[in-house]
Every structure is written in C-alpha cells, then in structure tokens.
C-alpha cells in the first residue's frame, strides 16, 4: 500500500504574519503606542521567564516548552508590531535576522529570497545549531536584548528605520528564534499558534459564530434551546427574585446566598447570555426541560449535572471578579482581561462549548453584565434572548404585564 506523506502547510511569511498582527492591534493612541508596544514586548519576555520558572518549580504536567510557547508568541506579536510602527518592513527584519544568524554560526553569505518566511529562520537554526543553544543561555540573551531595547531613547527610535535600528530589531528576532529553538520549538509554529490565538480573541469585522450545538437536522424541537424567549425577572418584597416564562414560574426563588447583599439574585441572566451568544447553557436546558435525551451520551455528558456545575462555577467566578470592577461597566469589547477568558476556556475543555472562540465568551460576559446592571437598577424586567441574531436585551416590565 502506498505511503503518502502528510502535506506540509505553505510557509508562513513575515509579511503575512505582520498584516494579521496589525489587524489585531488594539492600541489606538499613537502618542503612547511606542511605549505600550516595547514595554509589552519586555513584559512578555518577563512573563516567559516567570512561566518557565513556575513550570519547573511546581513540577507541572505542562512541559517548559508548552509554558514558553504562548509567551514567545505574544513577544513575537509585540516585536513585529513595534517594527511596523517604526516603518521597518517585515522582509528587512527577516533579512537582517538571517544575516545575523549566519554570522553567529560562521556561515557563508547568501542571497536571500523575499518574502522571508519563518521556515527560512527555523531551517537555518536547525541546520547550524550547536550545544550553546540552551534554555538558560537563550532566555538570558533574550532578556538582555529586551532590556537594551527598552532603554533606547524614544527620539532615536522615531528617527527613522536606520541601518543600526533595523539590525537591532533583526537581533531581537534572532534571539527570539534561538530561544524558541532552545525549547525545541519552531518559530513558525509559535507564530501560527499566535495567529490562532489572535483570531479567537479578536475576530475582525466579520466574526463567524459557532454553529448551534442542537441543529434542526439532528434534534427534535423539544430538545433544542428555544431560539427566542422572553424571561421575566421580578424582585419580591422579601428580596427574593422569581422568573417567569410565558406565565409559568421557572425554577425556585433566588437570593444572594451571601452575608453581604450583592444582587447575585439576578445571576440567571448570565445563563441566558451564554444561551444567546454561545448557543449553550446546560442550566437553561435543565430549567426548560430541553435536555437532548434522544442521544444518551449527549444527555449525560453535555447536558448532565457536571456540565451544569461547570456553568454555575463559571458564572459565580466571573461574578466575583466583576463585582470588584463595577460589574464591567467601563470594559469595552475586546478589552476584557485575556487571562479570564483563557481560564474559562480551560474550564470547559472537553465539552462542546470549547469550540466557541474567546471573543464569543467575551460578548456573552459583557452583554450579560450589561443587562444585569439594568436589572439591578430596575429591580425587575424582561430579558429577551435571540439566539439567531445573537442578542440579549432588556425591557422594563409594564404594570399590565407584571408577574402574578
């Protein structure tokens, strides 16, 4: 039988990476951009040292390479973004990096074909690497180079892409690539993973929502989450909150379950937000009796008690984080702490909702808290869910429609 080798992906060029990195930039203040970019690079290098140290200290299952890969990818993003800001072309950056690598390894000068791609850099290192490329040495060299970069006067950086400045950036990229190699990582793989992270976090102007987990073609309507619904919330005189759907009370009255009042009594709005923006909520499925019982494994694993506990845990954890931050009132889309979203993604690993990118989780969280704050202010209201259009909205409850 023929043995077909797995087709290798097309090399990722530095210009292609740079274009996508530029699209994902959230830095809008050009007066502070340079400082933010280079301090961001320095911070990621510091994060690299810290994450590797923790992985070694705590004997984590994740290898040092796994701990390093994300930090190196983020450092690459800041390095390329800073170069773009200073009008250093990605190809010039790559050419100088390759030239410096050949000098380091005492190689012969060669003409370099553009566009330069990350595979050119990885191949040169793999061919010429020696015993001097060790983790301690390369992390130290990268940290040293990052420190020098942060100490260059801003006026010198803004003077234009001089030969010495381009060479300095080529050296930074070389040290970053060698650091990758010390962890037995390829810079191209690190760059690709970083682009996937960027896509998950910042989808661009035309985001594509994850398909429904209970499509019409696979489940009967009575096992699907309702594509639209109107849930009425009302606070009773004793402080408990009740919910009503189409005139029917849903679940039990809820209190804050806390010695200090914090309005957690309205937290079911977050489950409705997960439903609207993720197409997922085992808790709502349980409340509405919409579990997917026609498929026992899905019913048990995706809609069962463990999935509900995870969802409730996420809602509570995020609530406690948001409570100390004015319930995210001043957080814009794209600005929610990445570490929060990353932690949530790890909590749902193995479940269908893990397919949802981070930007969907951010929308579910921020829109959920937006409606939560309106419930807080009004002490009652109707929460309207539209799964098809991915919307969650608030409407005041009129006296004629008040809960009985």
Order of alpha helices (4+ residues) and beta strands (2+ residues): alpha-alpha-alpha-alpha-alpha-alpha-alpha-alpha-alpha-beta-beta-beta-alpha-alpha-alpha-alpha-alpha-alpha-beta-beta
